[in-house]
Structures are given as structure tokens and as C-alpha cells.
Amino acid sequence: MKNTICGDTSASRLAELKACRTLPEFVALRARLIPEKIALRQFDRIANDWAEITYAELNLRISTWRKALSALNLKRGARVAILLNNSVNAVLADQAVMANALIPVPLHAIDTPGSLSFIMSDSDAECLITNKFERWQAIASTGDVLTSLKTVVLTDEATPANQSPLGPRVLGIDDWLALGNAVKELPAGPEPEDLAAIVYTSGTTGKPKGVMLTHNNVVSNVFATLEHIAPAPEPDYGFLSFLPLSHTFERTAGYYLPLGMGCTVTFTRSIMLLNEDLKLVRPDVLISVPRIYERIYARINDKLKKAPKYARWLFECCVNVGWRNFCRTNRMPVPSAAFMWLDGLTGPILKKLIADKITRQFGGKLKVAIAGGAALNNRVARMFCGLGLAPIQGYGMTETSPIIAGNSLRINQPDTVGTIFPNLEVRLAPETHEIQVRGPSVMKGYWKRPEDTARVLSADGWLSTGDIGEFTKDGLLRIRGRIKEIIVTSTGEKVPPVDLELALETDPLFAQTFVVGEGRPFISFIAVLNPDEWKLLATKLNVDPNDHLAMSGAAVRSAVLKRARAAAADFPHYALPRNVTLTLEPWTIENGFLTPTLKLKRAPLTARFSQAIEEMYASHARA
């Protein structure tokens, strides 16, 4: 679909964009060429309505924020931590910091104070931009000494009257912006090889590592993504943003890319209102993680269980016919079925009767649905593909800015992650088949961790991903597993299980722990309780310690989870367990659950507790 403006197409806009060498140039370009086009939209809770900002207005406000940053006398390359929910202010902060040749350090808006404090300390952040004083107070209350931090800016509040003379200066938004009135000249912008961000990602040590991404890294990935999806988003396309802007996947695909193409990005009111916002905003493009599709899949199945038998039969027919047609289009084996020769006739009828009603939950205009961050369950993928809303899965990591490969509108095989981006080289290690990547989007390295960098990044630029892969006969990449022992949840968060287990076992209640959550929406764990500590806890909760069923009670699990989260307080919020299964039977070498070196045998434990693991996630899936 073409824009009504003559000559204004995705191809022409991509050609314009390719003149940009750094990320701040994207908005400046669109402000010059399409000043009145809506760039961002968010819900104003005071006015109880959606508020919009054009590219010209956005560019002007970025300049105002740049002046205020300049007044802080930060040297080129200084780090600025940004702790904001997805919003216009989050974009202003990121754009102004980059445009002044400073380095954004994006923080997860719901991360734990301990993790936020560690990242700010490790990055030597000199300024923190957040929305409320209480957020800064929570970080300060950890007691960590943030020697580099000089200024805290509050985007939603006035300057606090009472401030600690020993801490950083805290400024409300009006007082901070007023500092910029005296600034007459803005600093020079960044060069392509300057850092565009230090994005922290969890590693095997349990502490996050700062991934150094240059402007050239991210810009090259934006260009490659636009060329790969084909056709690129049209000028009148709208994006709905709900994944955290602290994640590289959302930053690249859901923020920089649409603004570079002059599209409109709408920030959802909250994840709880996502279903409603999809219908209100009616996006053309959705950047998501598997969990969103899994939720809708679970909701559909729950409704089907209560529906009449004929309705379930019709739905199954719709998915089956749609799936076969999808397989034909995407060069996949077509499952054999009776009357499949009628698919061309029955498909459109079933689409109108069944599929269209379901896809309207996404607004009814969706043209591109991208699923990234983790693998999409095969059953879930099959259902959505059969309904005509096929998620486009890809593969990447923060260290590659982030996308390495992806399916596309031309060919989409859900059991793969698609073809390699043309500007990247990918090879499989001879013995392990580990995926290794080289190209312009590969990170500069880990911040202040040369040893960690050397372990994954060779002198000639090959990045070891830790993932095992293979190529199909069509040249599509398929992920077969991971070399590194790390859990990737369905939301794309990476959690090192061994380090988390060690942290949990610092509480004497837990004699042994086994963390699970691979491909699941959150982390859970199974714990062998210390008998003496269990008796103490049972007495405190007024339950019988000899009653095995007591351990599955709500009060017990709640108390245990509270202690578990306290033991793992230094981990990011997404690594904190949200469900638990308890037992008193120890894991030993003799019963096959420990190796001779006393390490957990994860496969036997997974098999032993398979039912318990499913039960820990079943209630959440129905929510």
C-alpha cells in the first residue's frame, strides 16, 4: 500500500534513510522532510486522551533537552542512565543523550534497586534520568556508593525541597530544562564508531554485562532489517510499542526503525491494557515476544473448551486448512488430509467465519507481526499461521544489535529463524556446530570486561553465540540448542540457573534447588527443604510439618517465595522466582540426580518433576 503523497514510498524513504550514519540523524531527517507527520503517540492520563507529537515538535524538544544536558558539563562519552517507562520522555532522553555524543545506559523500568544500582555503578553513570523521586530513593537505599553520579533528573516532578548534601543533585524537569537557557551552542554530535548505548545483559556470572554498541552497529542492523523484511514498512504504517525500550530488540526494531522510516509509534498504556490498546490503536506492525501469542493461544483454548462441539470442529478445520495453505506458500511439507483438494474453496469461507474474528483482537489492520527474543512454541505458531496471522520469527542477541537472521514476508518457516542477514557472515563451528557471527552489527565488546570479551569475540571479529544451529536445504537457520547453560524465558530474558541456585541456597531453608523456566513466561524452582528449617517454618505458619500436602499450600508457597526473592535480591527482577515446588527427598548420586562432582543432572530432574513443572505454569497460562 502506498502513501497518498506522490512518490513517498517505503523504497524512497529507505533510500533517504541510508544517508544517515548515526542514530540521532533519523529524527532530524524526518523533521526536515515530513515535519507535520505524527512521530509518537501516548496516553495522557491527566487529559484522559491520546497525545501526539510531530516530527518537527520532537526534533525541537530534543534540542531543548540537549541544551539542558550541555549545562551539566558532561564530557563527550559520559554515561547517562535512563530509567523511564516507554514514553515520549524516554525517546527525548535517549535522543538528546546520543545527539550530545554521550552514551545512554538504558535501565529496565521494573528492575530491582540492587540490579539498577549495580549497572549504574559498573557503567560509571554521571547522570540518571528517571520520572519520580521515589525511584531514585529506592536505588539510593541499597547503600551502594555511586561515586560517579552527580545529577538526577526527574521528568515528572519538581525539584525536591529536602536533599541529602552528600548525594547527587536532584533536579525537577522545569529547573533542569531552565539550565539550558544559558546554553548558546550545542556540542558536536557522535561519529559512527562512537557508542550508541551500553546495554546490560545477564551472563553466566549472575551479574549483568554491559554490551557496547556503536552507532554503526545499530544503524547497520536497522538498514539490514528493512531490506530483509521486504517490503519495508510503508510511510503511513503505525507501530504499537510495549516491549521495554531498555531491550535492544525493541530499541532497534520498534523504535529506531519506525522513526527512521517516518512511521508513527504509539506507546501502549500498560501491558495489562495491551489487548484493549491493540483494538484502539489498530497497528500495522507489532514487535512482540512469544509470551503475547502464548497468552492469546491459552485464552482461545479456554474459550474453546466451553464452546459447543461444532464450534470446536469448525475452529480446528479453519486452522488445519489455513495451515496447509500456509505450508504451500512457504515451501513446507503439506500434511495429508481427506478433502484437502477443497482447501482453496473452504479456506476463504472459514477465514471469514472464524479467523477474521480472532485476528480482529490485534486490531484488524496488522500486516507484519514479528516475534523475537525467544522461540515460539510450535503449537502456538501453527495456530496463528493457520488463522492467517503468521508471526515472523527471527534470531539475534544484544551483542549483534540484535538481529542476525529472520523469516520474512517472502518465506516464513516457523520451525526455523529464517535466512541470515546479507551484511553478516555466519559459520558453524566444526565440532560443536556453534553459531558464530561476523559483521557490522557485532558489538565492540563488554564494558570494562576485556577477558569476557576475548572469550566470545575473536581477534578477527567472529562472535561466538553459544547457540547450536543447522541450515535447512532452503538455507534457513534452525536453532538446535545452547552450549551455554542458560535459561531463556519466553519473554527473551536470560537467566543463569547455576548462579541463581547458588544464591537461593544461601537461605538455610533450601538444601538443594533446581531452577526452571526455559521457554516459559517466568522463573520457577524446585527445592529440597532442610528438614529442621522446614519444621521451624511449618510451626510459624501453623501447619503440620509431617503432612506432605502442607508444602503445596498457598501460605507455605508464599512464605517460601518471599525468602527465595530475598536470597536472590541482587538478581534482576525477571530472575526472581514466581512459583515453587517443595520436597523433602534429597537429590543424590545414588538416586541419579547428581553427578559424581555433585552437580545437578538437569534432564533427569526435569523428567522427574515434569508434572509439577507443568502445574506451576498452568494457572498462569489461563490468567
Residue, then its C-alpha position, 0 to 999 in steps of 0.5 A: m500500500k502506498n502513501t497518498i503523497c506522490g512518490d513517498t514510498s517505503a523504497s524512497r524513504l529507505a533510500e533517504l534513510k541510508a544517508c544517515r550514519t548515526l542514530p540521532e540523524f533519523v529524527a532530524l531527517r524526518a523533521r526536515l522532510i515530513p515535519e507535520k507527520i505524527a512521530l509518537r503517540q501516548f496516553d495522557r492520563i491527566a487529559n484522559d486522551w491520546a497525545e501526539i507529537t510531530y516530527a518537527e515538535l520532537n526534533l525541537r524538544i530534543s534540542t531543548w533537552r540537549k541544551a539542558l544536558s550541555a549545562l551539566n558539563l558532561k564530557r563527550g562519552a559520559r554515561v547517562a542512565i535512563l530509567l523511564n517507562n516507554s514514553v515520549n520522555a524516554v525517546l527525548a532522553d535517549q535522543a538528546v543523550m546520543a545527539n550530545a555524543l554521550i552514551p545512554v545506559p538504558l535501565h529496565a523500568i521494573d528492575t530491582p534497586g540492587s540490579l539498577s544500582f549495580i549497572m549504574s555503578d559498573s557503567d560509571a553513570e554521571c547522570l540518571i534520568t528517571n520520572k519520580f523521586e521515589r525511584w531514585q530513593a529506592i536505588a539510593s537505599t541499597g547503600d551502594v556508593l555511586t561515586s560517579l553520579k552527580t545529577v538526577v533528573l526527574t521528568d515528572e516532578a519538581t525539584p525536591a525541597n529536602q536533599s541529602p548534601l552528600g548525594p547527587r543533585v536532584l533536579g525537577i524537569d522545569d529547573w533542569l530544562a531552565l539550565g539550558n537557557a544559558v546554553k548558546e551552542l550545542p556540542a558536536g554530535p557522535e561519529p559512527e564508531d562512537l557508542a550508541a548505548i551500553v546495554y546490560t545483559s545477564g551472563t553466566t556470572g549472575k551479574p549483568k554485562g554491559v554490551m557496547l554498541t556503536h552507532n554503526n552497529v545499530v544503524s547497520n542492523v536497522f538498514a539490514t532489517l528493512e531490506h530483509i523484511a521486504p517490503a519495508p514498512e510503508p510511510d503511513y504504517g503505525f507501530l504499537s510499542f510495549l516491549p521495554l525500550s531498555h531491550t535492544f530488540e525493541r530499541t532497534a526494531g520498534y523504535y529506531l526503525p519506525l522513526g527512521m522510516g517516518c512511521t508513527v509509534t504509539f506507546t501502549r498504556s500498560i501491558m495489562l491494557l495491551n489487548e484493549d490498546l491493540k483494538l484502539v490503536r489498530p497497528d500495522v506492525l507489532i514487535s512482540v515476544p512469544r509470551i503475547y501469542e502464548r497468552i492469546y493461544a491459552r485464552i482461545n483454548d479456554k474459550l474453546k473448551k466451553a464452546p459447543k462441539y461444532a464450534r470446536w470442529l469448525f475452529e480446528c478445520c479453519v486452522n488445519v486448512g489455513w495451515r496447509n495453505f500456509c505450508r504451500t506458500n512457504r515451501m513446507p511439507v503439506p500434511s495429508a488430509a481427506f478433502m484437502w483438494l477443497d482447501g482453496l474453496t473452504g479456506p476463504i469461507l472459514k477465514k471469514l467465519i472464524a479467523d477474521k474474528i480472532t485476528r480482529q483482537f490485534g486490531g484488524k489492520l496488522k500486516v507484519a507481526i514479528a516475534g523475537g527474543a525467544a522461540l515460539n512454541n510450535r503449537v502456538a505458531r501453527m495456530f496463528c499461521g493457520l488463522g492467517l496471522a503468521p508471526i515472523q520469527g527471527y534470531g539475534m542477541t544484544e551483542t549483534s544489535p540484535i538481529i542476525a537472521g529472520n523469516s520474512l514476508r517472502i518465506n516464513q518457516p516457523d520451525t526455523v529463524g529464517t535466512i541470515f542477514p546479507n551484511l553478516e557472515v555466519r559459520l558453524a563451528p566444526e565440532t560443536h556446530e556453534i553459531q558464530v557471527r561476523g559483521p557490522s552489527v557485532m558489538k565492540g565488546y563488554w564494558k570494562r570486561p576485556e577477558d569476557t570479551a576475548r572469550v566470545l569475540s575473536a581477534d578477527g571479529w567472529l562472535s561466538t553465540g553459544d547457540i547450536g544451529e543447522f541450515t535447512k536445504d532452503g538455507l534457513l537457520r534452525i536453532r538446535g540448542r545452547i552450549k551455554e547453560i542458560i535459561v531463556t524465558s519466553t519473554g527473551e530474558k536470560v537467566p543463569p540457573v547455576d548462579l541463581e541456585l547458588a544464591l537461593e541456597t544461601d537461605p538455610l531453608f533450601a538444601q538443594t534447588f533446581v531452577v526452571g523456566e526455559g521457554r516459559p513466561f517466568i522463573s520457577f524452582i524446585a527445592v529440597l527443604n532442610p528438614d529442621e528449617w522446614k519444621l521451624l517454618a511449618t510451626k510459624l505458619n501453623v501447619d503440620p510439618n509431617d503432612h506432605l500436602a502442607m508444602s503445596g499450600a498457598a501460605v507455605r508457597s508464599a512464605v517460601l517465595k518471599r525468602a527465595r526473592a530475598a536470597a536472590a535480591d541482587f538478581p534482576h527482577y525477571a530472575l526472581p522466582r514466581n512459583v515453587t515446588l517443595t520436597l523433602e527427598p534429597w537429590t543424590i548420586e545414588n538416586g541419579f540426580l547428581t553427578p559424581t562432582l555433585k552437580l545437578k543432572r538437569a534432564p533427569l530432574t526435569a523428567r522427574f518433576s515434569q508434572a509439577i513443572e507443568e502445574m506451576y505454569a498452568s494457572h498462569a497460562r489461563a490468567 
